[in-house]
Structures are given as C-alpha cells and as structure tokens.
C-alpha cells in the first residue's frame, strides 16, 4: 500500500474521531474516543519513525560515500 495513502487515511480517521469525541455526551463515549485517538496517534508515530529510519538509507545520502577512502585498511 502507498505510504502517503496510509498516512492520509490515518489522519482522516484521527480527524473524524476528534470531531466525534467533541460531540460525545457521556464519559464512556469520550473515553472510547480517547482510546481510539491515542491508538491512531501512536500508529502515526510508529509510521513516522519508520519513515525516519528509511530516510537514513535514502539514496540522497550516497554523496556522503564519496568522502570515504575505501583503500584505507581497518
């Protein structure tokens, strides 16, 4: 699945849940939406961490490899 689509859907669900929580009347409903929002936020955080980790291996960083002397003995 397309990562951009996943993030878009996560944020749509988060927005929908926040609006529903604002309209909730009972404490139980608010608690339910609070848990949903917490899970969606944590999922977003995991996704951002994965993106951050993948960016470390991005091909944009290949220019940094030019600075490494591969003839050097270790």
Number of C-alpha atoms within 10 A of each C-alpha: 5 7 10 9 10 13 15 12 12 17 15 12 15 20 13 14 19 17 12 14 19 11 11 15 10 9 9 10 14 17 13 14 21 15 13 17 19 13 13 17 15 12 14 17 12 12 16 13 12 11 12 12 11 10 12 10 10 10 8 9 11 10 9 8 9 9 8 9 8 9 6 6 5 4
